[in-house]
Amino acid sequence: MSAVLEVFYRKIPSIIFEPVAICGLLGLILAVIFFRKDWKNRYYLWIIFSLLLMLSWRSIIQIVSSRYGLFLMIPFSIAAGYFFSKLEFLNLYFKKIPLKYLKYLPYLCAGMIVIAGIAKTLAKDPYQAYKKTGLETRQDIEKNKEEKLFTAAIGVCNQAARPGQHSYYSSLRTYCHPALIPKAGKINLSKVKNIIQRECHRKNSKYDAVYFFLIQERKDPVITSSHVQLPENSFILVSSEYRNRKKKNILRVYRYIPPKGTFRRPLPKMKK
């Protein structure tokens, strides 16, 4: 199931523009409806069946490279075009819509997709920061687990509406801690240490690593171990990326791993 979700939510959107993929799917459904009783065009159903079988197989095996998924652009574009061509027949089902308006509907929908495609090309991906930091976090987790530096990690962020994005792109269970939300533009570092204490240095702690997904202002310095009064090199920067074109805020990912022999042992309190 995870392989199917990987293809349909990560791989295919990176290959086919989402509106085209949706219209293509609707076109395939319409083709089945219009040709289900037409024996002369039964070959079209075989094409649909072959395409769906190919998609299902790729979902199981997984599209490793986008090059192997480029073949999807042609059938989906044709199916989307078929969907547009059938929009004017909606008056067969919706009698109240005048035919003189329906005949312009295919051109309107096609034009909207073209405009959306141009806008997407010119606009910055709003999730680019989450994608980049999530990928680098996943790579860091895999590397450290291979080196057996930790076995289980948890993610903490300071955005109430964004733990889902961090969890999705980093594949790391993440929650938002209200105490980390900046006040007067500053993050309370004593709260950072309190979270580390709770997650890694209690007798019943489950995690031996913590990743912090923190939104900071561009002018804010990178947080180091000394800032949080932790052992040297235990708290480091893993990834960073500006959130938008203006580059006012930056998303930084920090990782904490307890020094050897300190896991589940209390940390000294932070000095003021």
C-alpha angles and dihedrals in degrees: 000000000000090000090054092051090047091057099042098041103033113016104039096044088053090054106034125038104249097235090052091049091050094046089046091053091048089049091055090050091050090049090055090049096048097041101037092100098031107096092183090064096041088119088071090062089053089054090052092047091050092049093049091047090051091049092048092049092049089049090057097042092036128230100263096183130026089231090070090053098050090092087072092068095071101050093040092050091050091047090048089052090051089051091054092048091055097049092088089062091065088099087075087069102024105046094178094066109089114235092227089067096041093059090065094048097086091053091046093052093045090049092050091053091050091050091046090050092051091047091050091051093050097040126077115249104255089212097048093104091051093046095049097044091041092054093047090047091053090050091049092050092050092048094049093045090052089052088046093234090139140356106206132026137186130201127224126187137182098223115093093202099042113059088100093059092048092048093047099048097037096038086225124126104248135181134182119246111202092208090068095057105112118255115203086355095301132108115224102239093193087065089053089056092046090056091049089050092051098044100040112014107052125094091247097042113141100192130067094188136042128198117202118205102197130177109214136172115261092245093054114105121241109269113243136188091263092055090058092037093241131141113286116280093003092109112046141160113257103175143350138187136169113252099218145003093272089060093213095135131035131201111224127185118207127187128208123195119177113242114254112288096015100089111124091006119117119258121226114261118263115262118228 
